[in-house]
């Protein structure tokens, strides 16, 4: 993610440098685009049913918009089964390192038409296939399956919605967040492109976190594994002993 | 383990049940610790619920095993193993709904 921001900065600086050229358009003092989201944190409790994130804003210059909501990265392993002697067994697998497990994108025009492939790639912008190509070598068997599985969980959404306009400048888009939403740090990114140039961008952090007793249990399980295991074993022993005492009181 | 105790060591069936369960305590405790430390995949809430049913059920099971004749106990145990084994085998042979499985681990 850090590399990603550095590449955006470099890109903007490059655009600014290009803007020094004599043929340049009039410099505007207004922000090319301002945007915000309906909530910067998503709290997940045991009765969490999914929620909606509203991305909205205004552009002060003509251009095309792209909105990305990017989740935390994870190591993803995809295993494939095959029938051997009548039995279904895992025969091979493919690993995808540091893959954003949540990725939703929407744009007013197909991404390809917004900017050059190199630009989109450096911004980490793309339909699922393209996004993969930036970090991994492509694979004909596993890649489509990965896209299909992550899409069926609604973890990858491309496009997640139509960006609707109100008048010339106001825009909004709704993103459905599924009930299985992975916890972690997300970013909502809004880009404004004009004829292949990035005019403006904004990133807004979103935190997805669990609360309640299940969050506390999860924390113990992941951060204090040994203690958690010990409690589980003691609980089992105590449970057996208690049941015995209950049934042998006489 | 149990068939060996029954047919080679010639132990009474109800003793083999107790002995096997006793040694399972250590295996499962060790496995639980390993899972808790490495995969963090121990669901303590589910375990508590299962514990409730199994510990109470075990009390009745122990009483029953004293009253039911040996051959019947062995027959019931064989039937149980057969059903569980059959279910596992069935799972191997039926076409899975998806040949791909996704495993996600935080990086």
Interface residues (C-beta under 8 A of the other chain):
Chain A: X72 X73 X74 X75 X76 X77 X78 X79 X80 X81 X82 X83 X86 X87 X88 X89 X90 X97 X98 X101 X142 X145 X146 X149 X150 X182 X184 X214 X217 X221 X222 X225 X226 X228 X229 X230 X231 X232 X233 X235 X236 X237 X239 X240 X242 X243 X244 X246 X247
Chain B: X25 X28 X29 X32 X33 X34 X35 X36 X37 X38 X40 X42 X44 X45 X47 X48 X51 X52 X55 X56 X58 X59 X92 X93 X94 X95 X96 X98 X99 X100 X101 X102 X103 X104 X105 X106 X107
